[in-house]
Amino acid sequence: MYISNLKLWNFRKYGSLNFDLQSPNLIVPFNRQMNILIGENDSGKSAIIDAIKLVLKTHAYEWIKVEETDFFSDGNEVSENLRIEIEFSGITNQEAAHFTEWCGVKNEEVTVGEEKQTIPRPKLILIYQVQFKDGKIMPTDVRAGMDGHGNTLTAEAREYLKCTYLKALRDADSELTAKKNSRLSQILKEHKEFKTRQANGFHEFEELFNETNSTIREKFKQEGSDYNINIKKVVDDFVSSFIGNDFQSSFDLGSTKITNILEKISLGIVDSNNLGLGTMNRLFMAAELLHLKKTDWNGLKLCIIEELEAHLHPQAQLKIINRLKEDKDLQYILTTHSPNITSQADLKDIIVCKNNKVYPLGNDYTKLDEDNYKYLRRFLDVTKSNMFFSKGNIIVEGWSEEIVLPVLAKKLGIDLTKNEISIINVASTAYLHFAKVFLRNNEDKMGVPIAIVTDLDNRPNENGIFTPLEDEIDKVNKKQENLGNLVTELSDTDITLQIAKEWTLEWCLYKSCLVSIFKDALAKVHSGTDEFKKDENGNYKDTFQEKFIKKLSKKEGTSPIDKVALANEFADLLEKDSTISKEQLENDSYLSYLINSIKHVC
Protein backbone atom coordinates (compact mmCIF):
# COMPACT_ATOMS: atom_id res chain seq x y z
CA MET A 1 0.00 0.00 0.00
CA TYR A 2 1.07 3.55 -0.58
CA ILE A 3 -0.22 7.12 -0.30
CA SER A 4 -1.73 8.01 -3.66
CA ASN A 5 -3.37 11.30 -2.74
CA LEU A 6 -3.27 14.00 -0.09
CA LYS A 7 -5.96 16.66 0.30
CA LEU A 8 -5.71 19.70 2.54
CA TRP A 9 -8.28 22.21 3.72
CA ASN A 10 -7.12 25.28 5.65
CA PHE A 11 -3.84 23.75 6.72
CA ARG A 12 -1.27 26.53 7.18
CA LYS A 13 -0.74 28.41 3.90
CA TYR A 14 -3.08 26.11 1.98
CA GLY A 15 -6.50 27.49 2.76
CA SER A 16 -9.20 30.14 2.73
CA LEU A 17 -11.69 31.38 5.28
CA ASN A 18 -14.45 29.56 3.41
CA PHE A 19 -14.52 25.84 4.19
CA ASP A 20 -15.87 23.92 1.21
CA LEU A 21 -15.68 20.14 1.47
CA GLN A 22 -16.02 19.84 -2.30
CA SER A 23 -13.05 22.11 -2.97
CA PRO A 24 -9.80 21.14 -1.22
CA ASN A 25 -7.25 23.93 -1.00
CA LEU A 26 -4.52 21.57 -2.09
CA ILE A 27 -4.42 18.16 -3.77
CA VAL A 28 -1.09 16.34 -3.95
CA PRO A 29 -0.89 13.18 -6.06
CA PHE A 30 1.93 10.78 -5.13
CA ASN A 31 3.74 8.04 -7.04
CA ARG A 32 3.97 4.46 -5.83
CA GLN A 33 7.71 4.70 -5.21
CA MET A 34 9.71 7.93 -5.38
CA ASN A 35 8.35 11.44 -4.74
CA ILE A 36 10.64 14.46 -4.49
CA LEU A 37 9.16 17.76 -3.29
CA ILE A 38 11.23 20.71 -4.45
CA GLY A 39 10.85 24.45 -4.27
CA GLU A 40 12.30 27.59 -2.79
CA ASN A 41 12.12 28.35 0.94
CA ASP A 42 8.59 28.76 2.33
CA SER A 43 7.05 27.12 -0.72
CA GLY A 44 4.99 24.70 1.40
CA LYS A 45 7.07 21.52 1.31
CA SER A 46 7.22 21.15 5.10
CA ALA A 47 3.47 21.78 5.43
CA ILE A 48 2.78 18.79 3.19
CA ILE A 49 5.16 16.61 5.22
CA ASP A 50 3.73 17.73 8.57
CA ALA A 51 0.16 17.10 7.42
CA ILE A 52 1.07 13.48 6.66
CA LYS A 53 2.85 13.09 10.00
CA LEU A 54 -0.09 14.52 11.94
CA VAL A 55 -2.39 11.84 10.59
CA LEU A 56 -0.09 8.83 10.39
CA LYS A 57 2.34 9.47 13.27
CA THR A 58 5.87 8.07 13.08
CA HIS A 59 7.77 5.02 14.27
CA ALA A 60 9.99 7.38 16.29
CA TYR A 61 7.11 8.01 18.73
CA GLU A 62 7.39 11.78 18.30
CA TRP A 63 4.79 13.90 20.01
CA ILE A 64 2.89 15.55 17.17
CA LYS A 65 -0.26 17.62 17.64
CA VAL A 66 -2.23 20.37 15.94
CA GLU A 67 -1.26 23.90 16.96
CA GLU A 68 -3.13 27.16 16.44
CA THR A 69 -0.57 28.11 13.80
CA ASP A 70 -1.65 25.09 11.74
CA PHE A 71 -5.00 26.75 10.96
CA PHE A 72 -5.05 28.97 7.91
CA SER A 73 -5.12 32.69 8.66
CA ASP A 74 -5.44 35.68 6.37
CA GLY A 75 -3.79 37.89 8.98
CA ASN A 76 -7.03 39.02 10.60
CA GLU A 77 -9.15 35.90 10.90
CA VAL A 78 -8.31 32.27 11.61
CA SER A 79 -10.21 29.49 9.88
CA GLU A 80 -12.47 27.44 12.14
CA ASN A 81 -11.89 24.09 10.45
CA LEU A 82 -8.81 22.21 9.37
CA ARG A 83 -9.06 18.99 7.41
CA ILE A 84 -6.58 16.45 6.08
CA GLU A 85 -7.46 13.47 3.91
CA ILE A 86 -5.00 10.74 2.92
CA GLU A 87 -5.94 8.18 0.30
CA PHE A 88 -4.12 4.84 0.01
CA SER A 89 -3.90 2.69 -3.09
CA GLY A 90 -2.18 -0.55 -4.03
CA ILE A 91 -3.52 -2.27 -0.91
CA THR A 92 -2.82 -6.01 -0.84
CA ASN A 93 -5.23 -8.49 0.71
CA GLN A 94 -2.81 -9.02 3.63
CA GLU A 95 -2.68 -5.27 4.28
CA ALA A 96 -6.45 -4.85 3.85
CA ALA A 97 -7.01 -7.43 6.61
CA HIS A 98 -5.91 -4.78 9.15
CA PHE A 99 -8.58 -2.34 7.93
CA THR A 100 -11.63 -4.46 7.06
CA GLU A 101 -13.95 -2.15 9.02
CA TRP A 102 -12.83 0.96 7.15
CA CYS A 103 -11.86 -0.15 3.63
CA GLY A 104 -14.05 0.54 0.64
CA VAL A 105 -13.71 -0.56 -2.96
CA LYS A 106 -12.64 1.59 -5.89
CA ASN A 107 -11.56 0.90 -9.45
CA GLU A 108 -7.80 1.00 -9.73
CA GLU A 109 -5.44 0.59 -12.69
CA VAL A 110 -3.08 -2.34 -12.14
CA THR A 111 -0.55 -4.14 -14.31
CA VAL A 112 -1.41 -7.78 -14.97
CA GLY A 113 1.46 -9.40 -16.87
CA GLU A 114 2.28 -6.80 -19.52
CA GLU A 115 -1.18 -5.31 -19.69
CA LYS A 116 -2.82 -2.54 -17.67
CA GLN A 117 -6.28 -3.35 -16.38
CA THR A 118 -8.83 -1.46 -14.32
CA ILE A 119 -10.20 -3.66 -11.56
CA PRO A 120 -11.93 -3.11 -8.18
CA ARG A 121 -9.38 -2.89 -5.37
CA PRO A 122 -9.51 -2.11 -1.64
CA LYS A 123 -9.39 1.61 -0.92
CA LEU A 124 -8.62 3.34 2.37
CA ILE A 125 -9.19 7.04 3.04
CA LEU A 126 -8.14 8.60 6.34
CA ILE A 127 -9.95 11.71 7.54
CA TYR A 128 -8.63 14.12 10.13
CA GLN A 129 -10.72 17.21 10.83
CA VAL A 130 -10.04 19.59 13.70
CA GLN A 131 -12.05 22.58 14.89
CA PHE A 132 -10.72 25.85 16.30
CA LYS A 133 -13.45 27.39 18.42
CA ASP A 134 -13.43 30.12 21.06
CA GLY A 135 -9.64 30.16 20.98
CA LYS A 136 -9.43 26.42 21.69
CA ILE A 137 -8.46 23.46 19.56
CA MET A 138 -11.10 20.78 19.86
CA PRO A 139 -9.54 17.29 20.09
CA THR A 140 -10.52 14.75 17.46
CA ASP A 141 -9.76 11.21 16.29
CA VAL A 142 -8.48 9.99 12.96
CA ARG A 143 -11.38 8.45 11.05
CA ALA A 144 -11.51 6.32 7.94
CA GLY A 145 -14.20 5.65 5.38
CA MET A 146 -15.40 6.29 1.85
CA ASP A 147 -18.37 8.51 2.77
CA GLY A 148 -16.41 11.60 3.80
CA HIS A 149 -17.19 11.06 7.48
CA GLY A 150 -15.83 7.64 8.37
CA ASN A 151 -15.50 5.76 11.62
CA THR A 152 -12.81 6.16 14.25
CA LEU A 153 -9.65 4.26 13.46
CA THR A 154 -8.47 2.04 16.33
CA ALA A 155 -5.02 2.38 17.88
CA GLU A 156 -4.14 -1.12 16.61
CA ALA A 157 -5.02 -0.21 13.01
CA ARG A 158 -3.04 3.02 13.23
CA GLU A 159 0.09 1.05 14.18
CA TYR A 160 0.09 -0.38 10.66
CA LEU A 161 -0.04 3.12 9.15
CA LYS A 162 2.94 4.71 10.88
CA CYS A 163 5.69 6.14 8.71
CA THR A 164 9.45 6.31 9.09
CA TYR A 165 10.53 9.94 9.32
CA LEU A 166 13.95 11.61 9.20
CA LYS A 167 13.82 15.29 10.09
CA ALA A 168 16.01 17.90 8.47
CA LEU A 169 18.11 18.74 11.53
CA ARG A 170 18.84 15.14 12.53
CA ASP A 171 21.23 14.44 15.39
CA ALA A 172 22.59 11.16 14.07
CA ASP A 173 25.38 10.92 16.63
CA SER A 174 22.96 11.17 19.55
CA GLU A 175 20.42 8.77 18.03
CA LEU A 176 22.99 6.03 17.38
CA THR A 177 24.82 6.32 20.71
CA ALA A 178 24.01 3.86 23.50
CA LYS A 179 21.64 5.54 25.98
CA LYS A 180 18.20 5.19 27.50
CA ASN A 181 15.43 5.30 24.88
CA SER A 182 17.92 5.74 22.06
CA ARG A 183 16.39 5.73 18.60
CA LEU A 184 18.60 2.78 17.68
CA SER A 185 17.21 0.71 20.57
CA GLN A 186 13.64 1.54 19.45
CA ILE A 187 14.37 0.43 15.90
CA LEU A 188 16.00 -2.84 16.98
CA LYS A 189 13.31 -3.64 19.53
CA GLU A 190 10.66 -3.54 16.78
CA HIS A 191 12.53 -6.07 14.66
CA LYS A 192 11.41 -9.70 14.80
CA GLU A 193 14.94 -10.83 15.68
CA PHE A 194 14.58 -9.18 19.07
CA LYS A 195 11.02 -10.32 19.65
CA THR A 196 11.89 -13.98 19.29
CA ARG A 197 12.22 -15.97 22.50
CA GLN A 198 13.90 -19.33 23.07
CA ALA A 199 12.20 -22.29 24.69
CA ASN A 200 13.32 -21.08 28.10
CA GLY A 201 11.56 -17.75 27.59
CA PHE A 202 14.76 -15.72 27.21
CA HIS A 203 16.23 -13.98 24.21
CA GLU A 204 19.75 -15.21 23.46
CA PHE A 205 21.15 -11.73 24.20
CA GLU A 206 19.56 -11.93 27.68
CA GLU A 207 21.32 -15.24 28.29
CA LEU A 208 24.65 -13.76 27.20
CA PHE A 209 24.23 -10.80 29.52
CA ASN A 210 23.19 -13.06 32.43
CA GLU A 211 26.32 -15.13 31.98
CA THR A 212 28.50 -12.03 31.76
CA ASN A 213 26.83 -10.51 34.82
CA SER A 214 27.46 -13.69 36.81
CA THR A 215 31.14 -13.64 35.79
CA ILE A 216 31.54 -10.02 36.83
CA ARG A 217 29.78 -10.53 40.16
CA GLU A 218 32.07 -13.48 40.93
CA LYS A 219 35.16 -11.37 40.22
CA PHE A 220 34.05 -8.91 42.90
CA LYS A 221 33.10 -11.69 45.36
CA GLN A 222 36.36 -13.65 45.24
CA GLU A 223 38.07 -13.37 48.63
CA GLY A 224 41.52 -11.92 48.35
CA SER A 225 41.07 -10.53 44.84
CA ASP A 226 41.96 -6.91 44.20
CA TYR A 227 38.38 -6.25 43.08
CA ASN A 228 37.13 -7.56 46.43
CA ILE A 229 39.70 -5.98 48.73
CA ASN A 230 40.09 -2.59 47.08
CA ILE A 231 36.60 -1.92 45.84
CA LYS A 232 33.79 -4.12 47.13
CA LYS A 233 34.90 -4.27 50.79
CA VAL A 234 35.30 -0.50 50.94
CA VAL A 235 31.88 0.09 49.37
CA ASP A 236 30.26 -2.58 51.61
CA ASP A 237 31.72 -0.91 54.69
CA PHE A 238 29.94 2.30 53.76
CA VAL A 239 26.76 0.47 52.72
CA SER A 240 26.50 -1.30 56.10
CA SER A 241 26.87 2.07 57.83
CA PHE A 242 24.57 4.00 55.50
CA ILE A 243 21.83 1.37 55.04
CA GLY A 244 22.27 -1.60 57.40
CA ASN A 245 24.50 -4.54 58.27
CA ASP A 246 22.41 -6.97 56.17
CA PHE A 247 23.02 -5.12 52.90
CA GLN A 248 25.84 -5.77 50.42
CA SER A 249 26.74 -4.13 47.11
CA SER A 250 26.55 -5.95 43.78
CA PHE A 251 28.56 -4.96 40.71
CA ASP A 252 27.19 -5.99 37.30
CA LEU A 253 26.13 -4.69 33.88
CA GLY A 254 22.67 -3.74 35.05
CA SER A 255 19.33 -5.14 33.91
CA THR A 256 19.43 -8.06 31.51
CA LYS A 257 16.00 -7.37 29.99
CA ILE A 258 16.20 -7.10 26.19
CA THR A 259 15.06 -3.46 26.22
CA ASN A 260 17.88 -2.47 28.57
CA ILE A 261 20.39 -4.49 26.58
CA LEU A 262 19.46 -2.75 23.33
CA GLU A 263 19.94 0.62 25.04
CA LYS A 264 23.56 -0.38 25.60
CA ILE A 265 24.14 -0.95 21.86
CA SER A 266 25.58 1.72 19.59
CA LEU A 267 26.08 1.66 15.81
CA GLY A 268 29.28 2.59 14.04
CA ILE A 269 31.65 1.60 11.24
CA VAL A 270 34.15 -1.24 11.63
CA ASP A 271 37.67 -0.01 12.45
CA SER A 272 36.54 3.62 12.36
CA ASN A 273 36.54 6.07 15.26
CA ASN A 274 35.39 9.69 15.60
CA LEU A 275 33.08 9.47 12.60
CA GLY A 276 32.09 12.77 11.01
CA LEU A 277 28.59 14.19 10.88
CA GLY A 278 28.07 13.17 7.25
CA THR A 279 28.99 9.52 7.82
CA MET A 280 26.89 9.34 10.99
CA ASN A 281 23.95 10.81 9.11
CA ARG A 282 24.18 8.13 6.41
CA LEU A 283 24.51 5.45 9.07
CA PHE A 284 21.41 6.78 10.83
CA MET A 285 19.43 6.71 7.58
CA ALA A 286 20.44 3.09 7.04
CA ALA A 287 19.27 2.22 10.57
CA GLU A 288 15.89 3.93 10.11
CA LEU A 289 15.30 2.11 6.82
CA LEU A 290 15.86 -1.19 8.61
CA HIS A 291 12.32 -0.93 9.94
CA LEU A 292 10.81 -0.86 6.47
CA LYS A 293 12.86 -3.83 5.32
CA LYS A 294 11.40 -6.23 7.89
CA THR A 295 10.15 -9.39 6.20
CA ASP A 296 7.27 -9.75 8.64
CA TRP A 297 5.89 -6.23 8.16
CA ASN A 298 2.66 -5.97 6.14
CA GLY A 299 1.72 -2.41 7.00
CA LEU A 300 2.57 0.90 5.32
CA LYS A 301 6.13 1.08 3.98
CA LEU A 302 6.62 4.82 3.77
CA CYS A 303 9.81 6.76 4.45
CA ILE A 304 9.73 10.56 4.68
CA ILE A 305 13.05 12.41 4.59
CA GLU A 306 13.27 16.17 4.89
CA GLU A 307 16.27 17.81 3.23
CA LEU A 308 17.94 14.62 2.13
CA GLU A 309 21.10 16.58 1.38
CA ALA A 310 21.61 17.66 5.03
CA HIS A 311 25.23 17.17 6.15
CA LEU A 312 26.12 15.43 2.87
CA HIS A 313 28.61 16.46 0.20
CA PRO A 314 27.40 16.33 -3.44
CA GLN A 315 28.86 12.91 -4.28
CA ALA A 316 27.29 11.39 -1.17
CA GLN A 317 23.92 12.90 -2.16
CA LEU A 318 24.14 11.21 -5.56
CA LYS A 319 25.01 7.83 -4.05
CA ILE A 320 22.09 7.95 -1.66
CA ILE A 321 19.39 9.07 -4.10
CA ASN A 322 20.51 6.45 -6.62
CA ARG A 323 20.35 3.76 -3.94
CA LEU A 324 16.89 4.82 -2.79
CA LYS A 325 15.64 4.66 -6.38
CA GLU A 326 16.39 0.91 -6.34
CA ASP A 327 13.74 0.21 -3.68
CA LYS A 328 10.66 -0.84 -5.60
CA ASP A 329 8.73 -2.02 -2.53
CA LEU A 330 9.04 1.23 -0.52
CA GLN A 331 7.44 4.62 -0.96
CA TYR A 332 9.65 7.66 -0.44
CA ILE A 333 8.51 11.24 0.03
CA LEU A 334 11.55 13.50 0.07
CA THR A 335 12.12 17.24 0.25
CA THR A 336 15.24 18.87 -1.10
CA HIS A 337 16.88 22.13 -2.13
CA SER A 338 19.68 20.29 -3.87
CA PRO A 339 20.14 20.51 -7.67
CA ASN A 340 22.44 17.48 -7.29
CA ILE A 341 19.58 15.31 -6.10
CA THR A 342 17.14 16.81 -8.60
CA SER A 343 19.50 16.08 -11.47
CA GLN A 344 19.58 12.39 -10.54
CA ALA A 345 15.84 12.08 -10.09
CA ASP A 346 13.44 10.83 -12.68
CA LEU A 347 11.61 13.95 -13.82
CA LYS A 348 8.30 12.13 -13.36
CA ASP A 349 9.06 11.80 -9.62
CA ILE A 350 9.43 15.54 -9.04
CA ILE A 351 6.69 17.70 -7.51
CA VAL A 352 7.35 21.44 -7.66
CA CYS A 353 5.90 23.48 -4.77
CA LYS A 354 5.23 27.08 -5.76
CA ASN A 355 2.66 29.83 -5.25
CA ASN A 356 0.62 27.79 -2.75
CA LYS A 357 0.20 25.03 -5.32
CA VAL A 358 1.95 21.84 -6.35
CA TYR A 359 3.00 20.97 -9.88
CA PRO A 360 3.77 17.27 -10.42
CA LEU A 361 6.00 16.67 -13.42
CA GLY A 362 4.60 13.27 -14.40
CA ASN A 363 3.04 12.33 -17.75
CA ASP A 364 -0.49 13.20 -16.71
CA TYR A 365 0.33 16.77 -15.72
CA THR A 366 2.80 18.28 -18.20
CA LYS A 367 3.00 18.74 -21.95
CA LEU A 368 6.21 16.75 -22.03
CA ASP A 369 6.14 13.73 -24.30
CA GLU A 370 8.30 10.60 -23.94
CA ASP A 371 10.99 12.05 -26.21
CA ASN A 372 11.20 15.09 -23.92
CA TYR A 373 11.49 12.90 -20.83
CA LYS A 374 14.15 10.77 -22.51
CA TYR A 375 16.17 13.81 -23.54
CA LEU A 376 15.94 15.46 -20.13
CA ARG A 377 16.87 12.21 -18.38
CA ARG A 378 20.19 12.42 -20.19
CA PHE A 379 20.87 16.15 -20.23
CA LEU A 380 19.20 17.60 -17.12
CA ASP A 381 22.39 18.02 -15.10
CA VAL A 382 23.17 19.88 -11.88
CA THR A 383 23.48 23.34 -13.43
CA LYS A 384 20.28 23.00 -15.44
CA SER A 385 18.39 21.68 -12.40
CA ASN A 386 18.69 25.19 -10.96
CA MET A 387 15.68 26.09 -13.07
CA PHE A 388 13.37 24.34 -10.58
CA PHE A 389 14.40 26.64 -7.74
CA SER A 390 14.56 30.00 -9.52
CA LYS A 391 11.94 32.73 -9.84
CA GLY A 392 12.55 32.92 -13.58
CA ASN A 393 14.74 31.32 -16.25
CA ILE A 394 16.50 32.51 -19.38
CA ILE A 395 17.20 29.55 -21.65
CA VAL A 396 20.15 30.14 -24.00
CA GLU A 397 21.83 28.10 -26.72
CA GLY A 398 25.44 28.56 -25.68
CA TRP A 399 28.15 29.98 -23.45
CA SER A 400 28.28 33.37 -25.13
CA GLU A 401 24.74 34.34 -24.13
CA GLU A 402 25.29 32.93 -20.64
CA ILE A 403 28.34 35.18 -20.19
CA VAL A 404 26.95 38.35 -21.73
CA LEU A 405 23.40 38.46 -20.34
CA PRO A 406 24.23 39.05 -16.62
CA VAL A 407 26.48 42.00 -17.51
CA LEU A 408 23.92 43.44 -19.90
CA ALA A 409 21.27 43.11 -17.18
CA LYS A 410 23.44 45.07 -14.72
CA LYS A 411 23.73 47.86 -17.28
CA LEU A 412 19.93 48.01 -17.15
CA GLY A 413 20.05 48.21 -13.34
CA ILE A 414 18.95 44.59 -12.91
CA ASP A 415 20.87 42.02 -10.86
CA LEU A 416 19.86 38.55 -12.05
CA THR A 417 21.28 36.89 -8.93
CA LYS A 418 19.38 39.15 -6.53
CA ASN A 419 16.23 38.53 -8.55
CA GLU A 420 16.86 34.76 -8.27
CA ILE A 421 17.01 34.32 -12.03
CA SER A 422 18.84 31.38 -13.57
CA ILE A 423 20.43 31.28 -17.00
CA ILE A 424 20.05 27.77 -18.38
CA ASN A 425 22.61 26.95 -21.04
CA VAL A 426 21.27 24.02 -23.09
CA ALA A 427 24.32 24.10 -25.41
CA SER A 428 22.09 23.46 -28.43
CA THR A 429 18.80 24.43 -30.01
CA ALA A 430 16.96 21.87 -27.87
CA TYR A 431 15.47 24.56 -25.66
CA LEU A 432 11.90 23.29 -25.95
CA HIS A 433 12.76 20.12 -24.02
CA PHE A 434 13.48 22.32 -21.01
CA ALA A 435 10.82 24.97 -21.55
CA LYS A 436 8.00 22.41 -21.81
CA VAL A 437 8.67 21.35 -18.22
CA PHE A 438 6.72 24.47 -17.26
CA LEU A 439 3.72 23.87 -19.56
CA ARG A 440 0.76 22.15 -17.88
CA ASN A 441 -1.86 19.92 -19.47
CA ASN A 442 -4.60 21.85 -17.67
CA GLU A 443 -3.17 25.15 -19.02
CA ASP A 444 -2.47 26.29 -15.47
CA LYS A 445 0.52 28.60 -15.23
CA MET A 446 3.35 27.79 -12.83
CA GLY A 447 4.20 31.45 -12.37
CA VAL A 448 7.79 30.97 -13.50
CA PRO A 449 8.54 33.28 -16.44
CA ILE A 450 10.72 31.66 -19.10
CA ALA A 451 12.59 33.49 -21.84
CA ILE A 452 14.11 31.52 -24.70
CA VAL A 453 16.92 33.30 -26.55
CA THR A 454 17.65 31.97 -30.02
CA ASP A 455 19.48 32.89 -33.23
CA LEU A 456 18.49 32.88 -36.88
CA ASP A 457 20.21 30.93 -39.65
CA ASN A 458 20.09 33.84 -42.11
CA ARG A 459 23.77 34.38 -42.82
CA PRO A 460 24.77 37.55 -44.74
CA ASN A 461 27.16 37.72 -47.64
CA GLU A 462 30.62 39.20 -47.24
CA ASN A 463 29.15 42.68 -47.61
CA GLY A 464 26.71 42.16 -44.74
CA ILE A 465 23.69 41.82 -47.02
CA PHE A 466 21.20 39.10 -46.08
CA THR A 467 20.63 37.34 -49.33
CA PRO A 468 20.75 33.63 -48.51
CA LEU A 469 22.38 31.30 -50.99
CA GLU A 470 19.98 29.28 -53.07
CA ASP A 471 20.77 26.05 -51.24
CA GLU A 472 20.09 27.73 -47.87
CA ILE A 473 16.84 29.51 -48.67
CA ASP A 474 14.61 26.56 -47.79
CA LYS A 475 16.49 25.96 -44.55
CA VAL A 476 16.22 29.61 -43.49
CA ASN A 477 12.55 29.88 -44.45
CA LYS A 478 11.70 26.66 -42.64
CA LYS A 479 13.36 27.78 -39.42
CA GLN A 480 11.66 31.17 -39.56
CA GLU A 481 8.31 29.48 -40.17
CA ASN A 482 8.85 27.12 -37.23
CA LEU A 483 9.87 29.96 -34.97
CA GLY A 484 6.84 31.97 -35.99
CA ASN A 485 4.54 29.05 -35.21
CA LEU A 486 6.24 28.57 -31.88
CA VAL A 487 5.78 32.23 -30.93
CA THR A 488 2.04 31.84 -31.61
CA GLU A 489 1.88 28.58 -29.66
CA LEU A 490 3.52 30.14 -26.61
CA SER A 491 1.57 33.40 -26.69
CA ASP A 492 -0.77 32.49 -23.79
CA THR A 493 1.93 30.99 -21.59
CA ASP A 494 4.67 32.25 -19.25
CA ILE A 495 7.20 31.44 -21.98
CA THR A 496 8.42 34.01 -24.47
CA LEU A 497 10.58 33.29 -27.51
CA GLN A 498 13.07 36.08 -28.21
CA ILE A 499 14.71 35.82 -31.62
CA ALA A 500 17.80 37.65 -32.80
CA LYS A 501 17.03 40.35 -35.35
CA GLU A 502 19.70 39.03 -37.67
CA TRP A 503 21.91 35.97 -37.54
CA THR A 504 23.88 35.40 -34.29
CA LEU A 505 24.55 37.10 -30.95
CA GLU A 506 27.95 38.23 -32.22
CA TRP A 507 26.48 39.84 -35.33
CA CYS A 508 23.80 41.61 -33.30
CA LEU A 509 26.41 43.00 -30.92
CA TYR A 510 28.48 44.14 -33.90
CA LYS A 511 25.47 45.97 -35.40
CA SER A 512 24.33 47.47 -32.08
CA CYS A 513 25.30 50.57 -30.14
CA LEU A 514 27.93 48.37 -28.47
CA VAL A 515 29.89 47.96 -31.70
CA SER A 516 32.92 49.89 -30.46
CA ILE A 517 33.24 47.70 -27.36
CA PHE A 518 32.63 44.61 -29.45
CA LYS A 519 35.36 45.50 -31.98
CA ASP A 520 37.87 46.10 -29.19
CA ALA A 521 37.05 42.73 -27.67
CA LEU A 522 37.31 40.95 -31.01
CA ALA A 523 40.62 42.66 -31.80
CA LYS A 524 42.04 41.59 -28.46
CA VAL A 525 40.94 37.95 -28.75
CA HIS A 526 42.06 37.65 -32.38
CA SER A 527 45.06 39.95 -32.18
CA GLY A 528 46.91 38.03 -34.89
CA THR A 529 44.33 38.86 -37.54
CA ASP A 530 45.57 41.81 -39.66
CA GLU A 531 42.06 43.02 -40.54
CA PHE A 532 41.32 43.46 -36.80
CA LYS A 533 44.28 45.75 -36.16
CA LYS A 534 43.91 49.52 -35.93
CA ASP A 535 45.72 51.84 -38.32
CA GLU A 536 48.08 54.64 -37.32
CA ASN A 537 45.08 56.90 -36.62
CA GLY A 538 43.54 54.42 -34.20
CA ASN A 539 40.77 53.34 -36.60
CA TYR A 540 39.87 49.84 -37.67
CA LYS A 541 40.42 48.89 -41.31
CA ASP A 542 37.62 48.94 -43.89
CA THR A 543 38.12 45.19 -44.29
CA PHE A 544 37.16 44.53 -40.63
CA GLN A 545 33.54 43.57 -41.37
CA GLU A 546 34.34 41.34 -44.31
CA LYS A 547 36.89 39.38 -42.29
CA PHE A 548 34.57 39.21 -39.30
CA ILE A 549 31.78 37.74 -41.45
CA LYS A 550 34.15 35.16 -42.94
CA LYS A 551 35.38 34.04 -39.53
CA LEU A 552 31.87 34.02 -38.03
CA SER A 553 30.61 32.02 -41.03
CA LYS A 554 33.55 29.59 -40.66
CA LYS A 555 34.50 30.18 -44.28
CA GLU A 556 37.04 27.76 -45.70
CA GLY A 557 40.59 29.03 -45.33
CA THR A 558 39.99 31.10 -42.20
CA SER A 559 39.93 30.17 -38.54
CA PRO A 560 36.58 30.59 -36.77
CA ILE A 561 35.72 33.15 -34.11
CA ASP A 562 36.55 32.02 -30.57
CA LYS A 563 33.06 32.85 -29.33
CA VAL A 564 33.55 32.02 -25.65
CA ALA A 565 36.78 34.00 -25.34
CA LEU A 566 35.16 36.84 -27.26
CA ALA A 567 32.09 36.86 -25.00
CA ASN A 568 34.29 36.86 -21.91
CA GLU A 569 36.42 39.77 -23.13
CA PHE A 570 33.36 41.69 -24.31
CA ALA A 571 31.64 41.23 -20.94
CA ASP A 572 34.72 42.58 -19.13
CA LEU A 573 34.87 45.67 -21.34
CA LEU A 574 31.12 46.28 -21.13
CA GLU A 575 31.22 46.03 -17.35
CA LYS A 576 33.92 48.76 -17.20
CA ASP A 577 32.29 51.03 -19.80
CA SER A 578 30.57 54.22 -18.65
CA THR A 579 29.67 55.77 -22.00
CA ILE A 580 26.66 53.65 -23.01
CA SER A 581 23.41 54.67 -21.33
CA LYS A 582 20.49 52.50 -20.28
CA GLU A 583 18.30 54.34 -22.79
CA GLN A 584 20.64 53.50 -25.65
CA LEU A 585 20.50 49.83 -24.78
CA GLU A 586 16.71 49.79 -24.47
CA ASN A 587 16.18 51.57 -27.80
CA ASP A 588 18.58 49.42 -29.80
CA SER A 589 16.69 47.07 -32.16
CA TYR A 590 19.62 44.63 -32.36
CA LEU A 591 19.70 44.24 -28.58
CA SER A 592 15.92 44.16 -28.07
CA TYR A 593 15.66 40.36 -28.02
CA LEU A 594 18.21 40.23 -25.19
CA ILE A 595 16.69 43.18 -23.32
CA ASN A 596 13.17 41.75 -23.62
CA SER A 597 14.37 38.39 -22.28
CA ILE A 598 15.80 40.02 -19.18
CA LYS A 599 12.73 42.14 -18.55
CA HIS A 600 10.35 39.22 -19.10
CA VAL A 601 11.85 37.14 -16.29
CA CYS A 602 12.35 40.06 -13.89
Secondary structure, DSSP 8 states (H G I E B T S, - for coil): -EEEEEEEESBTTB--SS--TTS-SEEEE--SSEEEEE-STTSSHHHHHHHHHHHH-BTT-------GGGB-B-SS-B-SEEEEEEEEE---HHHHGGGTTT-EEEEEEEEETTEEEEEEEEEEEEEEEEEEETTEEE----EE-SSSS-EE--HHHHHTT-BEEE-SS--HHHHHSS-TT-HHHHHHHTSGGGT---TTS--HHHHHHHHHHHHHHHHHHSTT-HIIIIIIHHHHHHHHHHT-TT-----SS---SHHHHHTT-----TT--S--HHHHHHHHHHHHHHGGG-TT--S--EEEESSTTTT--HHHHHHHHHHHTT-SS-EEEEEE--HHHHHHS-GGGEEEEETTEEEE-STTTBS--HHHHHHHHHH--TTGGGGGTSSEEEEESSHHHHHHHHHHHHHTT--TTTTTEEEEE-SSS-HHHHHGGGBBTT--B-S--EEEEE-------TTS-----HHHHHHHHHHHHHHHHHHHHTTTSSEEEEE-SSS-HHHHHHHSTTHHHHHHHHHHHTTT-GGGSB-TTS-B-TTHHHHHHHHHTT-TTS----HHHHHHHHHHHHHH--SS-HHHHHT-TTTHHHHHHHHHH-
